Amino acid sequence: MLVLALDTSTPSVIAGVVRLRRPHEIIAALETGAVLGDAASRPGELLAEQSVTDPYAHAERLMPLAVAALAEAGVGLTELEAVVVGLGPGPFTGLRVGIATAAALGDGLGIAVQGVPSHDATARALEPLPGALLVVTDARRREVYLSAYRADGSKALGPLVVAPAAAAQLLADHGFAADFITGAGGAILDPFGSPSFDPTVLESADASRSLGLVERAAVALLTGVVPGPLTPLYLRRPDATEPGARKSVLGR
């Protein structure tokens, strides 16, 4: 199954093409000596990925990146069988671009569009996890988006938006001890760490968010689950709001 993955939840705009293996292919790989977790036994195979960091041009960048990724993979648009899109958390404008583009492609091509929380995709791309993991991205306004995952990949907390100074206590209140941390928002937490909050930074440069998105949606894609609504994880209200009714200066 050929899948296009899109994510616009961070300043890094990402488009990738992933070949999702069928269950019998994974079983065959394991029977021939592949180790569980190795590339040969993963549900997805990354064929191509294009990304650029441009926080103010998601709309201009996304489709050209998708076209470039398809060309690199040697795949035509009409060969795609599904689209997976990151749902955030992230800023209002960026998420809206990614979700609207995915929905338009799905509608135009007549294929399914599955939504996946972007933090889940990051954690999945790093599996097998070396320990309990925090995924932290910049929420601006001196806040971060945070999700916590146990060593088996299951989610313990989040996603939520929190002030860096409150993160350590929040995790302690939920009984979560982080071994590792990843994501661009991790540096924001550094000045506010406590002696009991000292996770090791886990570099994710070699991990593919496109692969994580598709693998996170693999069961739904392979079993033909009807996609649910593409609900973005804004976590807070957008800066721009509709103006209210004008008030009369005469008090009427």
C-alpha positions in Angstrom: 0.0 0.0 0.0 1.5 3.3 -1.1 0.7 6.1 1.4 1.4 9.9 1.3 2.2 11.3 4.7 1.9 15.1 5.5 2.7 17.0 8.7 2.5 20.8 9.3 2.3 20.8 13.1 5.7 22.4 13.5 7.9 24.9 11.6 9.3 21.9 9.7 6.9 21.1 6.9 7.1 17.4 5.9 5.8 15.3 3.1 6.8 11.6 2.6 5.9 8.5 0.6 5.8 5.3 2.6 5.1 1.7 1.4 3.1 0.0 4.0 3.8 -3.7 4.1 1.0 -6.3 4.3 1.0 -8.6 7.4 2.2 -11.6 5.5 5.3 -9.7 4.3 6.3 -8.8 7.8 5.8 -12.4 8.9 8.0 -13.6 5.9 10.7 -11.2 6.9 10.8 -12.4 10.5 10.9 -16.0 9.3 14.0 -15.3 7.2 15.9 -13.9 10.2 14.9 -10.3 10.5 14.9 -8.9 14.1 11.7 -7.4 15.4 12.1 -3.6 15.2 14.6 -3.7 12.4 13.8 -2.0 9.1 13.0 -5.3 7.4 10.3 -6.1 10.0 8.7 -2.7 10.4 5.3 -2.2 8.9 6.4 0.7 6.8 9.2 1.3 4.4 10.2 5.0 3.7 10.6 5.5 0.0 11.1 9.3 0.1 10.8 12.3 2.4 11.1 16.0 1.8 11.1 18.7 4.4 11.8 22.3 4.9 11.8 24.6 7.9 9.6 27.6 7.2 7.2 28.6 9.9 5.3 31.2 7.8 4.9 29.4 4.5 3.2 26.0 5.2 0.7 26.7 2.4 3.3 27.6 -0.2 5.7 24.7 0.7 3.5 21.7 1.4 2.4 20.6 -2.1 5.7 21.2 -3.8 7.3 19.0 -1.1 4.7 16.4 -1.7 5.3 16.5 -5.5 9.1 16.3 -4.9 8.7 13.3 -2.6 6.5 11.5 -5.1 9.0 12.1 -7.9 11.9 10.9 -5.7 9.9 7.7 -4.9 9.0 7.2 -8.5 5.3 7.2 -7.6 2.5 8.9 -9.5 -0.2 10.7 -7.6 -2.9 8.3 -8.9 -0.9 5.4 -7.5 -1.5 6.5 -3.9 -3.9 4.3 -1.9 -4.2 6.5 1.2 -3.1 9.7 2.9 -2.1 10.2 6.5 -1.9 13.6 8.1 -0.5 14.9 11.4 -3.3 16.4 13.6 -0.9 18.3 15.9 -0.8 19.7 18.5 0.4 22.8 16.6 -0.6 26.3 15.6 -3.9 27.0 14.0 -2.7 28.1 10.6 -0.2 25.3 10.1 -2.5 22.5 11.1 -5.3 23.9 8.9 -3.0 23.8 5.8 -2.0 20.2 6.3 -5.4 18.9 7.1 -7.2 20.8 4.3 -4.5 19.6 1.8 -4.9 16.0 2.9 -8.7 16.1 2.8 -8.6 17.7 -0.7 -6.2 15.0 -2.0 -8.3 12.2 -0.5 -11.5 13.6 -2.0 -9.9 14.2 -5.4 -8.2 10.8 -5.6 -11.1 8.9 -3.9 -8.8 7.4 -1.2 -8.9 7.3 2.6 -7.4 10.0 4.7 -6.4 9.0 8.3 -5.4 11.5 11.0 -2.7 10.8 13.6 -1.5 12.9 16.5 1.9 14.3 15.4 3.5 13.5 18.8 2.4 9.9 18.4 4.1 9.8 15.0 7.4 11.0 16.5 7.3 8.4 19.3 6.4 5.7 16.8 9.3 6.7 14.5 11.8 6.2 17.4 10.5 2.7 18.3 11.6 0.5 19.9 11.9 3.1 22.6 14.9 2.9 24.9 12.8 4.0 27.9 10.1 6.3 28.9 9.9 9.2 26.4 8.8 12.8 26.4 7.9 14.4 23.1 8.0 18.2 23.4 7.4 20.9 20.8 7.3 24.6 20.9 3.8 26.0 21.5 5.1 29.7 21.5 3.9 32.2 24.1 6.6 30.7 26.4 4.8 27.3 26.5 5.3 23.8 25.1 3.2 21.0 23.8 4.0 17.8 25.7 3.2 14.1 25.4 4.6 11.3 27.5 5.1 7.7 26.4 6.0 4.5 28.3 8.8 2.3 27.1 6.3 0.0 25.4 5.1 2.9 23.2 1.8 3.4 25.0 0.8 6.9 25.8 0.9 8.0 29.5 -0.1 11.6 29.2 -1.0 14.3 26.7 -0.9 16.0 24.4 -1.3 19.1 26.5 0.0 22.6 26.6 2.1 23.6 29.7 4.5 26.3 30.9 8.1 25.0 31.0 8.4 25.8 34.7 5.4 23.6 35.4 6.3 20.5 33.4 8.5 18.7 35.9 5.8 19.0 38.7 3.1 18.0 36.3 4.9 14.8 35.3 5.6 14.1 39.0 2.0 14.5 39.9 1.1 11.8 37.3 3.9 9.5 38.5 5.8 9.7 35.2 9.6 9.5 35.2 11.0 10.4 31.9 14.2 8.7 30.7 14.5 10.5 27.4 13.2 13.6 25.8 12.9 14.6 22.1 11.5 17.4 20.0 12.4 21.1 19.4 10.6 22.2 22.6 12.9 20.2 24.8 15.5 23.0 24.9 12.8 25.3 26.4 12.5 22.9 29.4 16.2 22.9 30.2 16.3 26.1 32.4 13.5 24.8 34.5 14.6 21.3 35.2 14.8 20.0 38.8 17.3 17.5 40.2 14.7 14.8 39.7 13.9 15.9 36.2 16.9 15.2 34.0 16.0 13.1 30.9 18.6 12.3 28.3 18.1 14.2 25.0 17.2 11.7 22.3 18.1 13.0 18.9 15.4 12.4 16.3 17.2 13.6 13.2 17.4 10.1 11.8 13.8 9.3 12.6 11.2 9.8 9.9 8.0 11.5 11.0 6.4 10.3 7.7 7.2 6.7 8.6 5.9 7.2 12.1 2.6 8.7 10.8 1.9 5.8 8.5 3.0 3.1 11.0 0.8 4.7 13.7 -2.2 4.4 11.3 -1.2 1.0 9.9 -3.9 -1.0 11.5 -6.6 1.3 10.4 -5.2 1.4 6.9 -4.7 -2.3 6.4 -8.1 -3.2 7.9 -10.0 -0.6 6.0 -11.4 1.3 9.0 -13.6 4.1 8.0 -11.6 7.3 8.8 -13.0 9.5 11.5 -13.2 13.3 11.3 -9.9 15.1 10.9 -10.0 17.0 14.1 -7.0 19.2 14.7 -5.4 19.3 18.1 -5.2 23.1 18.6 -5.3 22.7 22.4 -6.0 26.5 22.8 -8.0 29.1 21.0 -6.5 30.8 17.9 -5.1 34.3 18.1 -7.5 35.6 15.5 -11.2 35.6 16.5 -14.4 36.9 14.9 -15.2 40.4 16.1 -18.1 40.8 18.5 -21.0 43.1 18.1 -20.2 46.8 18.2 -21.1 48.5 21.5 -23.0 51.8 21.3 -21.2 54.7 22.8 -24.6 56.0 23.9 -25.1 52.9 26.0 -28.0 51.6 23.9 
